[in-house]
Amino acid sequence: MKLKSLLLFCLLFVSYFSMAQGQSQRSGMTYPGNRQPKEPNTLTIFSENGDLFYVVINRVKQNINPQSNIRIEGIMQPVNDVQILFADNTTRAIIRKVTFQNPIDNKSINVTLKMSRESDGDVKLRFFMSMPMKDYVSTPDEYAMTFGQDVQQQPQQPQDGRRDDGGNWNGHRQDGDRHDGDRDHGHDNKNTQVVIAPPPPPPPGPMAMDVQTFSAAKKSISSNSWDDGKMSTAKTIAATNYFTTDQVIEICNLFQWDDGKLEFAKYAFKRTIDNNNYFKVNNVFTWDDQKKALNDYVTQNR
């Protein structure tokens, strides 16, 4: 009789153990100390340098648009494979295993990780803090979402304070600040794109005289018999018009003496749209002294 009772007890124990193990395997989760949390956990990741990134947890991409500060709620697994992919496509990705150590009461916790860019250009991921979810305070620029459900909502506002650059909390909630638990009703919570108009095109540069106008200018200069008269007319035309280097050469050749050619060449230099080619004007001079004088002037006034 005792032997039968003992065998029956063993059979019931084995059946109960097999059922428990099967449920654990079907759920796909195991928990340290066989203590299953009652509430899901939350992971917060922020970039100290404002780098934009995507988060992949257990092969599930979380955010549709890259973020610099993101909070992901509803994480059931105690051990998670986390990948961080940067939007610039040049920064090396980060792969880490994040484990949630639940407190004794099995309440949800928020684990915060901080990224900072090193001098070599790589980004390092470090533990920042861990606290019960009920005590966690969000930051103004934080993007909150549920695991695997990116709804492109607006960043959450802080509950009781704001985090400074050192990660400390300070200040108090201001009137009009939205509480983390508040929700906007009747409004579209999707991110909006701000379209920035391109800058206006630069103003057009000066234009040299067209063929007909230049031909008339040459005729007016040539109507003078002496170089003094030609110089006066040429300077009057140059005061309100621009030239090409080839046009300057043509006007210089209207003067009889090299001194007149040199004087006009100097006067017209800053009125020439392609004066990087001004070396060609040297061909109008007979003597090297005038060539050197023009070269020195161009060097000093370029």
DRENDO-1510 file (C-alpha; in Angstrom, 1 decimal, always signed):
<recs>
REC; n; res; u; v; w
REC; 1; MET; +0.0; +0.0; +0.0 .
REC; 2; LYS; +2.8; +2.4; +1.0 .
REC; 3; LEU; +4.7; +1.4; -2.2 .
REC; 4; LYS; +1.6; +2.2; -4.4 .
REC; 5; SER; +1.2; +5.6; -2.7 .
REC; 6; LEU; +4.9; +6.5; -3.2 .
REC; 7; LEU; +4.7; +5.5; -6.9 .
REC; 8; LEU; +1.5; +7.7; -7.4 .
REC; 9; PHE; +3.2; +10.7; -5.7 .
REC; 10; CYS; +6.3; +10.3; -8.0 .
REC; 11; LEU; +4.1; +10.1; -11.1 .
REC; 12; LEU; +2.2; +13.3; -10.2 .
REC; 13; PHE; +5.4; +15.2; -9.4 .
REC; 14; VAL; +6.9; +14.2; -12.8 .
REC; 15; SER; +3.8; +15.3; -14.6 .
REC; 16; TYR; +3.7; +18.6; -12.9 .
REC; 17; PHE; +7.4; +19.3; -13.6 .
REC; 18; SER; +6.9; +18.4; -17.3 .
REC; 19; MET; +4.0; +20.8; -17.6 .
REC; 20; ALA; +5.9; +23.7; -16.0 .
REC; 21; GLN; +8.9; +23.1; -18.2 .
REC; 22; GLY; +6.7; +22.9; -21.3 .
REC; 23; GLN; +5.0; +26.2; -20.5 .
REC; 24; SER; +8.4; +27.8; -20.0 .
REC; 25; GLN; +9.7; +26.6; -23.3 .
REC; 26; ARG; +6.6; +27.6; -25.2 .
REC; 27; SER; +6.9; +31.2; -23.8 .
REC; 28; GLY; +10.4; +31.3; -25.1 .
REC; 29; MET; +11.7; +32.9; -21.8 .
REC; 30; THR; +13.7; +31.8; -18.8 .
REC; 31; TYR; +14.2; +33.8; -15.7 .
REC; 32; PRO; +17.0; +33.7; -13.1 .
REC; 33; GLY; +15.9; +31.9; -10.0 .
REC; 34; ASN; +12.8; +30.7; -11.8 .
REC; 35; ARG; +11.3; +34.1; -10.8 .
REC; 36; GLN; +9.2; +35.5; -13.7 .
REC; 37; PRO; +8.7; +39.3; -13.7 .
REC; 38; LYS; +5.1; +40.5; -13.4 .
REC; 39; GLU; +5.8; +43.7; -15.5 .
REC; 40; PRO; +7.8; +44.4; -18.6 .
REC; 41; ASN; +11.1; +46.4; -18.4 .
REC; 42; THR; +12.2; +49.5; -20.2 .
REC; 43; LEU; +15.5; +50.4; -22.0 .
REC; 44; THR; +16.6; +54.0; -22.5 .
REC; 45; ILE; +19.5; +54.8; -24.8 .
REC; 46; PHE; +20.8; +58.4; -25.5 .
REC; 47; SER; +23.7; +59.9; -27.3 .
REC; 48; GLU; +25.8; +62.4; -25.5 .
REC; 49; ASN; +26.9; +63.9; -28.8 .
REC; 50; GLY; +23.5; +63.9; -30.5 .
REC; 51; ASP; +24.3; +61.1; -32.9 .
REC; 52; LEU; +21.3; +59.7; -34.7 .
REC; 53; PHE; +20.8; +55.9; -34.5 .
REC; 54; TYR; +18.5; +52.9; -34.9 .
REC; 55; VAL; +18.0; +50.2; -32.2 .
REC; 56; VAL; +17.5; +46.5; -32.9 .
REC; 57; ILE; +16.5; +44.3; -30.0 .
REC; 58; ASN; +16.4; +40.6; -30.4 .
REC; 59; ARG; +16.5; +41.0; -34.2 .
REC; 60; VAL; +13.5; +43.3; -34.2 .
REC; 61; LYS; +14.2; +46.9; -35.5 .
REC; 62; GLN; +12.5; +49.3; -33.1 .
REC; 63; ASN; +12.5; +52.9; -34.5 .
REC; 64; ILE; +11.5; +53.8; -38.1 .
REC; 65; ASN; +13.3; +57.1; -38.0 .
REC; 66; PRO; +16.8; +57.6; -36.4 .
REC; 67; GLN; +16.8; +59.1; -32.9 .
REC; 68; SER; +19.4; +60.5; -30.5 .
REC; 69; ASN; +17.4; +59.7; -27.3 .
REC; 70; ILE; +15.0; +56.8; -27.2 .
REC; 71; ARG; +13.0; +54.9; -24.6 .
REC; 72; ILE; +11.7; +51.4; -25.5 .
REC; 73; GLU; +9.0; +50.0; -23.1 .
REC; 74; GLY; +7.4; +46.6; -23.0 .
REC; 75; ILE; +10.6; +44.4; -23.0 .
REC; 76; MET; +9.7; +41.0; -21.6 .
REC; 77; GLN; +13.0; +39.2; -22.1 .
REC; 78; PRO; +15.4; +39.4; -19.2 .
REC; 79; VAL; +18.4; +38.9; -21.5 .
REC; 80; ASN; +18.4; +40.9; -24.8 .
REC; 81; ASP; +20.7; +41.2; -27.8 .
REC; 82; VAL; +20.9; +44.9; -28.6 .
REC; 83; GLN; +22.3; +46.4; -31.8 .
REC; 84; ILE; +22.8; +50.1; -32.4 .
REC; 85; LEU; +23.1; +51.2; -36.1 .
REC; 86; PHE; +24.1; +54.8; -36.8 .
REC; 87; ALA; +22.4; +56.9; -39.4 .
REC; 88; ASP; +25.6; +58.3; -40.8 .
REC; 89; ASN; +26.5; +54.8; -42.2 .
REC; 90; THR; +30.2; +55.5; -41.3 .
REC; 91; THR; +30.2; +55.0; -37.5 .
REC; 92; ARG; +30.8; +51.4; -36.4 .
REC; 93; ALA; +27.7; +49.6; -35.1 .
REC; 94; ILE; +27.5; +48.6; -31.4 .
REC; 95; ILE; +26.4; +45.1; -30.4 .
REC; 96; ARG; +25.8; +44.4; -26.7 .
REC; 97; LYS; +23.9; +42.0; -24.5 .
REC; 98; VAL; +21.6; +43.8; -22.0 .
REC; 99; THR; +20.3; +41.9; -18.9 .
REC; 100; PHE; +17.6; +43.2; -16.7 .
REC; 101; GLN; +18.0; +42.3; -13.0 .
REC; 102; ASN; +14.5; +42.7; -11.6 .
REC; 103; PRO; +14.1; +43.7; -7.9 .
REC; 104; ILE; +12.6; +41.4; -5.4 .
REC; 105; ASP; +9.1; +42.7; -5.9 .
REC; 106; ASN; +9.4; +41.9; -9.7 .
REC; 107; LYS; +8.4; +45.5; -10.6 .
REC; 108; SER; +9.5; +46.9; -14.0 .
REC; 109; ILE; +12.8; +48.8; -14.1 .
REC; 110; ASN; +14.3; +51.3; -16.5 .
REC; 111; VAL; +17.9; +50.7; -17.6 .
REC; 112; THR; +19.6; +53.7; -19.1 .
REC; 113; LEU; +22.7; +53.4; -21.4 .
REC; 114; LYS; +24.8; +56.4; -22.5 .
REC; 115; MET; +26.8; +56.7; -25.8 .
REC; 116; SER; +29.7; +59.0; -26.1 .
REC; 117; ARG; +32.0; +59.6; -29.1 .
REC; 118; GLU; +35.7; +59.0; -28.4 .
REC; 119; SER; +38.7; +60.9; -29.9 .
REC; 120; ASP; +39.2; +58.0; -32.4 .
REC; 121; GLY; +35.7; +58.6; -33.9 .
REC; 122; ASP; +34.2; +55.4; -32.4 .
REC; 123; VAL; +31.1; +55.6; -30.1 .
REC; 124; LYS; +31.3; +53.8; -26.8 .
REC; 125; LEU; +28.2; +52.5; -25.0 .
REC; 126; ARG; +28.2; +52.6; -21.2 .
REC; 127; PHE; +25.9; +51.9; -18.3 .
REC; 128; PHE; +24.4; +55.1; -17.0 .
REC; 129; MET; +21.8; +54.2; -14.4 .
REC; 130; SER; +19.0; +51.8; -13.4 .
REC; 131; MET; +15.9; +52.6; -11.4 .
REC; 132; PRO; +12.3; +51.4; -10.9 .
REC; 133; MET; +10.1; +52.5; -13.8 .
REC; 134; LYS; +7.8; +54.3; -11.5 .
REC; 135; ASP; +10.6; +56.6; -10.4 .
REC; 136; TYR; +12.0; +57.3; -13.9 .
REC; 137; VAL; +11.7; +60.8; -15.3 .
REC; 138; SER; +11.8; +61.3; -19.1 .
REC; 139; THR; +13.7; +64.2; -20.8 .
REC; 140; PRO; +12.1; +66.7; -23.3 .
REC; 141; ASP; +13.8; +65.2; -26.3 .
REC; 142; GLU; +13.2; +61.6; -25.5 .
REC; 143; TYR; +11.4; +59.5; -28.1 .
REC; 144; ALA; +9.2; +56.9; -26.3 .
REC; 145; MET; +7.8; +53.8; -27.9 .
REC; 146; THR; +6.6; +50.3; -27.1 .
REC; 147; PHE; +8.8; +47.3; -28.1 .
REC; 148; GLY; +8.4; +46.7; -31.9 .
REC; 149; GLN; +5.7; +49.3; -32.3 .
REC; 150; ASP; +7.1; +52.6; -33.6 .
REC; 151; VAL; +4.2; +55.0; -34.0 .
REC; 152; GLN; +6.4; +58.0; -34.8 .
REC; 153; GLN; +5.0; +59.9; -31.8 .
REC; 154; GLN; +6.2; +63.2; -30.5 .
REC; 155; PRO; +9.0; +63.3; -27.8 .
REC; 156; GLN; +7.8; +63.0; -24.2 .
REC; 157; GLN; +7.9; +65.9; -21.8 .
REC; 158; PRO; +9.5; +65.5; -18.4 .
REC; 159; GLN; +7.4; +64.7; -15.4 .
REC; 160; ASP; +9.1; +66.5; -12.5 .
REC; 161; GLY; +12.4; +67.7; -13.9 .
REC; 162; ARG; +15.0; +67.8; -16.7 .
REC; 163; ARG; +18.3; +66.0; -17.0 .
REC; 164; ASP; +21.3; +68.2; -17.4 .
REC; 165; ASP; +24.5; +67.3; -19.3 .
REC; 166; GLY; +25.8; +65.3; -16.4 .
REC; 167; GLY; +22.7; +63.1; -16.3 .
REC; 168; ASN; +21.4; +64.7; -13.1 .
REC; 169; TRP; +17.8; +65.7; -12.6 .
REC; 170; ASN; +17.0; +69.3; -11.7 .
REC; 171; GLY; +14.1; +71.8; -11.7 .
REC; 172; HIS; +10.4; +71.2; -11.4 .
REC; 173; ARG; +7.6; +70.7; -13.8 .
REC; 174; GLN; +6.4; +74.0; -15.3 .
REC; 175; ASP; +2.8; +74.9; -15.9 .
REC; 176; GLY; +1.9; +73.8; -19.4 .
REC; 177; ASP; +4.5; +71.0; -19.6 .
REC; 178; ARG; +2.9; +67.8; -20.6 .
REC; 179; HIS; +3.2; +65.0; -18.1 .
REC; 180; ASP; +4.7; +61.7; -19.3 .
REC; 181; GLY; +1.4; +60.0; -18.9 .
REC; 182; ASP; -0.6; +62.7; -20.6 .
REC; 183; ARG; -1.8; +62.2; -24.1 .
REC; 184; ASP; -2.9; +64.8; -26.7 .
REC; 185; HIS; -6.4; +64.2; -28.0 .
REC; 186; GLY; -7.7; +65.2; -31.4 .
REC; 187; HIS; -4.2; +65.9; -32.7 .
REC; 188; ASP; -2.0; +64.0; -35.1 .
REC; 189; ASN; +1.0; +62.7; -33.1 .
REC; 190; LYS; +3.1; +61.8; -36.2 .
REC; 191; ASN; +6.4; +63.6; -36.7 .
REC; 192; THR; +6.1; +66.5; -39.1 .
REC; 193; GLN; +8.8; +67.4; -41.6 .
REC; 194; VAL; +10.0; +71.0; -41.7 .
REC; 195; VAL; +10.8; +72.1; -45.3 .
REC; 196; ILE; +13.5; +74.7; -45.4 .
REC; 197; ALA; +13.6; +76.8; -48.5 .
REC; 198; PRO; +16.9; +76.9; -50.4 .
REC; 199; PRO; +18.9; +80.1; -50.2 .
REC; 200; PRO; +18.4; +82.5; -53.0 .
REC; 201; PRO; +20.9; +82.3; -55.9 .
REC; 202; PRO; +23.8; +84.7; -55.8 .
REC; 203; PRO; +23.4; +87.9; -57.8 .
REC; 204; PRO; +24.8; +87.7; -61.3 .
REC; 205; GLY; +28.3; +89.0; -61.8 .
REC; 206; PRO; +29.2; +92.0; -64.1 .
REC; 207; MET; +28.9; +91.5; -67.8 .
REC; 208; ALA; +31.4; +92.8; -70.4 .
REC; 209; MET; +30.2; +95.1; -73.2 .
REC; 210; ASP; +28.5; +93.3; -76.0 .
REC; 211; VAL; +29.9; +93.4; -79.5 .
REC; 212; GLN; +27.9; +96.3; -80.8 .
REC; 213; THR; +28.4; +98.5; -77.7 .
REC; 214; PHE; +32.1; +97.8; -77.7 .
REC; 215; SER; +32.4; +98.6; -81.4 .
REC; 216; ALA; +30.7; +101.9; -80.8 .
REC; 217; ALA; +33.1; +102.6; -77.8 .
REC; 218; LYS; +36.1; +102.0; -80.0 .
REC; 219; LYS; +34.8; +104.3; -82.7 .
REC; 220; SER; +34.2; +107.0; -80.1 .
REC; 221; ILE; +37.8; +106.7; -78.7 .
REC; 222; SER; +39.4; +106.6; -82.2 .
REC; 223; SER; +37.6; +109.9; -83.1 .
REC; 224; ASN; +40.2; +111.7; -81.0 .
REC; 225; SER; +43.4; +112.8; -82.8 .
REC; 226; TRP; +45.7; +112.8; -79.7 .
REC; 227; ASP; +46.3; +110.3; -76.9 .
REC; 228; ASP; +45.1; +112.7; -74.3 .
REC; 229; GLY; +41.6; +112.9; -75.9 .
REC; 230; LYS; +41.5; +109.2; -76.4 .
REC; 231; MET; +42.4; +108.6; -72.7 .
REC; 232; SER; +39.7; +110.9; -71.5 .
REC; 233; THR; +37.1; +109.2; -73.7 .
REC; 234; ALA; +38.3; +105.7; -72.7 .
REC; 235; LYS; +38.2; +106.4; -69.0 .
REC; 236; THR; +34.7; +107.8; -69.3 .
REC; 237; ILE; +33.6; +104.6; -71.0 .
REC; 238; ALA; +35.4; +102.4; -68.5 .
REC; 239; ALA; +33.8; +104.2; -65.5 .
REC; 240; THR; +30.4; +102.7; -66.4 .
REC; 241; ASN; +31.2; +99.5; -68.3 .
REC; 242; TYR; +33.2; +96.3; -67.9 .
REC; 243; PHE; +35.6; +94.7; -70.4 .
REC; 244; THR; +37.2; +91.4; -71.2 .
REC; 245; THR; +41.0; +91.1; -71.4 .
REC; 246; ASP; +40.8; +91.0; -75.2 .
REC; 247; GLN; +38.7; +94.2; -75.3 .
REC; 248; VAL; +41.3; +96.0; -73.1 .
REC; 249; ILE; +44.0; +94.9; -75.6 .
REC; 250; GLU; +42.0; +96.3; -78.5 .
REC; 251; ILE; +41.6; +99.7; -76.7 .
REC; 252; CYS; +45.2; +99.8; -75.7 .
REC; 253; ASN; +46.2; +99.4; -79.4 .
REC; 254; LEU; +44.2; +102.6; -80.2 .
REC; 255; PHE; +46.9; +104.6; -78.3 .
REC; 256; GLN; +50.1; +105.7; -80.2 .
REC; 257; TRP; +52.5; +105.6; -77.3 .
REC; 258; ASP; +53.3; +102.9; -74.7 .
REC; 259; ASP; +52.7; +105.4; -71.8 .
REC; 260; GLY; +49.1; +105.8; -72.8 .
REC; 261; LYS; +48.6; +102.1; -73.2 .
REC; 262; LEU; +50.1; +101.5; -69.7 .
REC; 263; GLU; +47.9; +104.2; -68.2 .
REC; 264; PHE; +44.7; +102.7; -69.6 .
REC; 265; ALA; +45.7; +99.1; -68.9 .
REC; 266; LYS; +46.1; +100.0; -65.2 .
REC; 267; TYR; +42.9; +102.0; -65.1 .
REC; 268; ALA; +40.9; +99.1; -66.7 .
REC; 269; PHE; +42.3; +96.3; -64.6 .
REC; 270; LYS; +39.6; +96.3; -61.9 .
REC; 271; ARG; +36.9; +96.7; -64.6 .
REC; 272; THR; +37.9; +93.5; -66.4 .
REC; 273; ILE; +35.8; +90.4; -65.7 .
REC; 274; ASP; +38.6; +87.9; -66.6 .
REC; 275; ASN; +41.6; +89.8; -65.3 .
REC; 276; ASN; +43.2; +86.4; -64.4 .
REC; 277; ASN; +44.2; +86.5; -68.1 .
REC; 278; TYR; +45.7; +90.0; -67.8 .
REC; 279; PHE; +49.2; +88.8; -68.6 .
REC; 280; LYS; +48.1; +88.9; -72.3 .
REC; 281; VAL; +48.0; +92.7; -72.2 .
REC; 282; ASN; +51.8; +92.7; -72.0 .
REC; 283; ASN; +51.8; +92.0; -75.7 .
REC; 284; VAL; +50.7; +95.5; -76.5 .
REC; 285; PHE; +54.0; +97.0; -75.2 .
REC; 286; THR; +57.2; +97.5; -77.2 .
REC; 287; TRP; +59.5; +97.8; -74.2 .
REC; 288; ASP; +60.1; +95.6; -71.2 .
REC; 289; ASP; +59.8; +98.5; -68.7 .
REC; 290; GLN; +56.1; +98.9; -69.4 .
REC; 291; LYS; +55.6; +95.2; -69.2 .
REC; 292; LYS; +57.3; +95.1; -65.7 .
REC; 293; ALA; +55.3; +98.2; -64.6 .
REC; 294; LEU; +52.0; +96.5; -65.5 .
REC; 295; ASN; +53.0; +93.2; -63.9 .
REC; 296; ASP; +53.9; +95.0; -60.6 .
REC; 297; TYR; +50.6; +96.9; -60.7 .
REC; 298; VAL; +48.6; +93.7; -61.2 .
REC; 299; THR; +50.4; +91.9; -58.4 .
REC; 300; GLN; +49.7; +94.7; -55.9 .
REC; 301; ASN; +46.1; +95.2; -56.9 .
REC; 302; ARG; +44.9; +91.6; -57.5 .
</recs>
